[in-house]
Amino acid sequence: MEPNKTKKNTNVLLVINLIVQFFVETFVAMALGYFIGKYLDKWLFDDQIILTYVFVVIGVFSGLRNMIKRVLRNIDGGKEDEKS
């Protein structure tokens, strides 16, 4: 196989991996936020679902944050930041 094609295939697989990880992590974070928010709403409020919405939105933002960090790490050539 040519080196150029191997690098291109590796880049495509990396992008697909990032997309799948983003959706899985975001879904899990949203599900956790939903259940935590639902539990807290039942505990604190009788008929409101304020915290459910808040925690689902926090789950979405955490998924976005993880994707951005992963993309920036891959742009830097896989180097780990010493700060994080």
N, C-alpha and C positions, 0 to 999 in steps of 0.2 A: 504494500500500500504506500501511496505517496505521503510524505510528511505533511503536506499542505491539507490533504483530505482528512488525515487523522486529527489535526488541530481543529479543523472546521467541525468534525463530528463531536469532538470533545466540547467545543463551545456550545453546540446545539444541545448536547446532553446536560451541560451545566445550566443553561437557561431553562430547560424543561424541569430539571431538578429544583431550581429556585421557585418556579411557578407552583409546582406540586407542594413543596414545603410551605409556601405562603398560604395556599388555600387550606391545607391541613392545620397549620398552626392557628390561623385566624378562626377556623371553624371550632377548634377545641377551645380557644380563648373565649369565643362568643358563647359557647355552650356552658363553660364554667361560669362566666359572668351572668348568664341567664339563671342558672340554678342558685348561685350565691345571692343574686338580687331577689329572686323569688322567695328564698328562705328569709332574707332580711325584711322584705316587704310584709310577709306573713307575721313576722315577729314584731315589727315596729308599727305597721299601719294595717288597718283592717280592710280597706277597699281601694287602696291606691297601688300603682305599680311603678312608682318613680324610680326606685333603686334598680329594678330589673332593666329599665332602659339605660340607666347610667352605667351599669356594669357591662351591658352588651356593647355599648359604645367604647368603653375602656378596652374590651376584648378586641374590637376592630382596630383601635389605635395601637395596641400591643402587637398585633399581627403585622401592621404596616411598619412599625419600628423595627421588628425583627427582620423583615425583608430588606429594609433600607440598610441596616447594619451588615447583613449578609452580602448584599450587592457591593457595598463600599469595600468590604473585606476582599471580595473577589477582584475588584478593580485594582486594588493595591498589590495584587499578585499572591494572595493568600497569606500575607503577613499578618500576624496577630498584633493588635494594638496593645502596648504596654499599659495604657491608661485604663482599659476596660477589663 
